[in-house]
Amino acid sequence: MMVDFRKLYEHIVHSIEKYEHIMKKEREVYKKLIPERLRLYIAKNGITKEALAKKLGVSRMQLFRWLKGENYPSSEMIKKMEKLGIIEKIE
């Protein structure tokens, strides 16, 4: 049996590109959910935005920017939010 390595290579490259595209879309959706998850955490725990900002170690303005979706937390901050149960861990 003869294996066409070029076709196999093209198939692997195509599969990787498809996977990367799916993961990129998933991360984009995940980012868009962060403001909602923050609001839910605030409401569920009955804390103020100021208290949450302090708990996360960020300024109130930074938290307000996240809540508005103007910008998003860093990878390190996302990990901290995961540990606090604010957002679910993404694989």
C-alpha positions in Angstrom: 0.0 0.0 0.0 1.4 3.3 -1.1 0.9 6.3 1.2 0.6 9.7 -0.4 2.4 11.8 2.2 1.6 15.1 0.4 -2.2 14.4 0.8 -1.7 13.3 4.4 0.3 16.4 5.1 -2.4 18.6 3.5 -5.1 16.9 5.5 -3.2 17.4 8.8 -2.6 21.1 7.9 -6.2 21.6 7.0 -7.3 19.9 10.3 -5.0 22.1 12.4 -6.2 25.3 10.6 -9.8 24.3 11.2 -9.2 23.6 14.9 -7.3 26.9 15.3 -10.3 28.7 13.7 -12.8 27.0 16.0 -10.6 27.9 19.1 -10.2 31.5 18.0 -14.0 31.8 17.7 -14.5 30.1 21.1 -12.1 32.6 22.7 -13.8 35.5 21.1 -17.2 34.3 22.5 -15.6 33.7 25.9 -14.2 37.2 26.0 -17.7 38.6 25.2 -19.2 36.7 28.1 -16.7 38.2 30.7 -18.8 41.3 31.4 -21.9 39.2 32.0 -20.1 36.8 34.3 -18.7 39.7 36.3 -22.2 41.2 36.7 -23.6 37.8 37.7 -20.8 37.4 40.3 -21.6 40.8 41.7 -25.3 40.1 42.0 -24.9 36.6 43.2 -22.5 37.6 46.0 -24.2 40.8 46.9 -21.0 42.8 46.6 -20.3 46.2 45.1 -18.2 46.8 42.0 -15.7 48.6 44.2 -15.4 45.5 46.4 -14.9 43.2 43.4 -12.3 45.6 42.0 -10.4 45.4 45.3 -10.7 41.6 45.5 -9.2 41.4 42.0 -6.5 43.9 42.8 -7.5 46.3 40.0 -8.8 49.9 39.9 -12.5 50.6 39.7 -12.0 52.1 36.3 -10.4 48.9 35.0 -13.3 46.8 36.3 -15.8 49.3 34.7 -13.9 48.9 31.4 -14.3 45.2 31.6 -18.0 45.5 32.5 -18.5 47.7 29.5 -16.6 45.4 27.2 -14.2 48.1 26.3 -11.2 45.9 27.0 -10.6 42.5 28.5 -8.6 41.1 31.4 -5.1 39.7 30.9 -4.5 35.9 30.9 -3.2 36.1 34.4 -6.4 38.0 35.6 -8.6 35.5 33.8 -6.8 32.7 35.8 -7.5 34.6 39.0 -11.2 35.0 38.0 -11.3 31.3 37.3 -9.9 30.5 40.8 -12.5 32.8 42.4 -15.3 31.2 40.5 -16.2 34.3 38.5 -15.7 32.6 35.2 -15.5 29.0 34.0 -12.1 27.7 32.9 -11.6 27.5 29.2 -9.6 24.6 27.8 
